[in-house]
Amino acid sequence: MELQVREMRLDETPLVVDYFHSSTPEHLEMLGVDPTRLPPKDAWTSLFEGQFSLPVSKRRGCFVIWIMDGRAIGFSSCDKIVFGKQANMHLHVTEPSLRQRGIGAQCVRQSVDIYFRALEIKQLFCEPHAFNVGPNRTLQRAGFKYVKTYMTVPGPLNFHQAVNRWIIERP
């Protein structure tokens, strides 16, 4: 098994759009995503084009792709970026057969290294749906520390929900 984790290229962003638009309503609910809040595919593609035209330090998001044996199996993204200080990370294994097999923790560890370097941050947060066991276990295995559970709307695609806040820090 050859695992590669690197910054995503613009031509790879359809992975993100297709993942959300092809997920079942049940899977989106487990993620805490409201399907009615998904942007249309063409609008999402335009958003990516605009963000990728900017230097990383000016983007609202940063994306990392996870590749195993030459095929994309997932991705991570960061938003709420305060360059040089902190960001919020998201993680998605897009291949259902590979979920809950430990691959996510390996990918997250490598993604964390990329985010700390590219965004020059000191703190990285992740706030998965509190009842979605997979990412919560993955974050713990990847070295994140649990902070708290609270109710919020984590992002523009989400509904109001309980989330677990996790953090990893570097000096």
C-alpha positions in Angstrom: 0.0 0.0 0.0 1.5 3.3 -1.1 0.0 6.3 0.6 0.6 9.9 -0.7 -0.7 13.0 1.1 -0.1 16.4 -0.6 -1.7 19.7 -1.4 -4.6 19.4 -3.7 -4.4 20.9 -7.3 -7.3 22.8 -8.8 -7.9 20.0 -11.3 -8.5 17.6 -8.4 -11.2 19.7 -6.7 -14.0 17.8 -8.4 -13.3 15.1 -5.8 -14.7 17.4 -3.1 -17.8 18.5 -5.1 -18.6 15.0 -6.3 -18.2 13.6 -2.8 -20.8 15.8 -1.3 -23.2 15.8 -4.2 -23.1 12.0 -4.5 -23.3 11.2 -0.8 -26.6 9.8 0.6 -28.7 11.9 2.8 -27.9 9.6 5.6 -24.2 10.0 5.2 -24.5 13.8 5.0 -26.6 13.8 8.2 -23.9 11.8 9.9 -21.4 14.4 8.8 -23.7 17.2 10.0 -24.2 18.5 6.5 -27.5 19.9 5.4 -28.0 18.9 1.7 -30.0 22.0 1.0 -26.9 24.1 1.7 -24.7 22.5 -0.9 -23.7 25.0 -3.6 -24.6 23.9 -7.1 -21.6 22.1 -8.8 -20.8 24.9 -11.2 -20.9 27.6 -8.4 -18.6 25.4 -6.3 -16.2 25.0 -9.2 -16.1 28.7 -9.6 -15.4 29.2 -5.9 -12.5 26.8 -6.2 -11.1 28.6 -9.3 -11.2 31.9 -7.4 -9.5 30.5 -4.3 -6.8 28.6 -6.2 -5.9 31.8 -8.1 -4.8 33.4 -4.8 -1.6 32.7 -2.8 -2.2 30.2 0.0 -1.8 33.0 2.6 -4.8 34.8 1.1 -7.2 31.8 0.6 -10.2 31.1 2.7 -9.5 27.4 2.4 -6.6 25.0 2.0 -7.1 21.5 0.6 -5.1 18.3 0.8 -5.7 15.1 -1.2 -5.2 11.6 0.1 -4.0 9.1 -2.6 -3.5 5.3 -2.1 -2.0 3.2 -4.8 -2.5 5.9 -7.3 -6.2 6.7 -6.7 -7.8 9.4 -4.6 -9.3 8.0 -1.4 -10.1 11.1 0.5 -9.2 14.7 1.3 -8.9 17.2 4.1 -9.6 20.9 4.1 -9.0 23.9 6.3 -11.1 26.9 6.8 -11.5 29.7 9.4 -7.8 30.3 8.6 -5.9 33.0 10.6 -2.6 32.8 8.7 0.3 32.4 11.1 -2.0 31.5 14.0 -4.7 28.9 13.6 -7.2 27.1 11.3 -10.0 24.5 11.4 -9.5 21.2 9.7 -12.1 18.8 8.1 -11.4 15.2 7.0 -13.2 12.9 4.6 -12.4 9.3 3.5 -14.3 9.2 0.2 -14.0 5.5 -0.3 -16.6 3.9 2.0 -14.7 0.5 2.1 -11.7 2.2 3.5 -13.4 3.9 6.4 -12.7 2.8 10.0 -9.5 0.9 8.9 -6.9 3.2 10.3 -6.0 4.9 7.0 -7.6 8.2 8.1 -5.2 8.6 11.0 -2.2 8.2 8.8 -3.6 10.7 6.3 -4.5 13.2 9.1 -1.0 13.1 10.6 0.5 13.9 7.2 -2.2 16.6 6.5 -1.4 18.2 9.8 2.2 18.6 8.8 1.2 20.2 5.5 -1.2 22.7 7.2 1.3 23.7 9.9 3.9 24.4 7.2 1.7 25.9 4.5 -0.4 28.1 6.8 2.4 28.8 9.3 -0.1 28.1 12.1 0.5 27.2 15.8 -3.0 25.6 16.4 -5.2 23.4 14.3 -8.7 22.6 15.4 -11.2 20.0 14.2 -14.9 19.9 15.1 -16.6 16.7 13.8 -20.2 15.9 14.6 -20.1 14.6 18.1 -22.0 11.4 17.2 -19.8 10.5 14.2 -17.5 8.0 15.8 -15.1 7.6 12.9 -13.5 11.0 12.7 -13.4 11.4 16.5 -11.4 8.2 16.9 -9.2 9.2 14.0 -8.3 12.6 15.5 -7.5 10.9 18.8 -5.2 8.4 17.1 -3.6 11.2 15.1 -2.5 13.0 18.3 -5.2 15.6 18.7 -6.4 16.5 22.2 -10.1 16.6 23.1 -11.2 20.1 24.3 -15.0 20.1 24.7 -18.4 19.1 23.3 -20.7 22.0 22.4 -23.6 23.0 20.2 -22.9 25.1 17.1 -23.3 25.5 13.3 -19.7 24.6 12.4 -19.8 25.9 8.8 -21.9 27.1 5.9 -22.9 23.5 4.9 -23.9 22.4 8.3 -27.0 22.4 10.5 -27.0 23.2 14.3 -25.4 20.2 16.0 -23.2 18.9 18.8 -19.6 18.9 17.9 -16.4 17.7 19.6 -13.6 20.2 19.5 -10.2 18.8 19.1 -6.8 20.6 18.9 -3.2 19.9 18.0 -0.6 22.5 18.7 3.0 23.2 17.8 5.4 25.8 19.2 
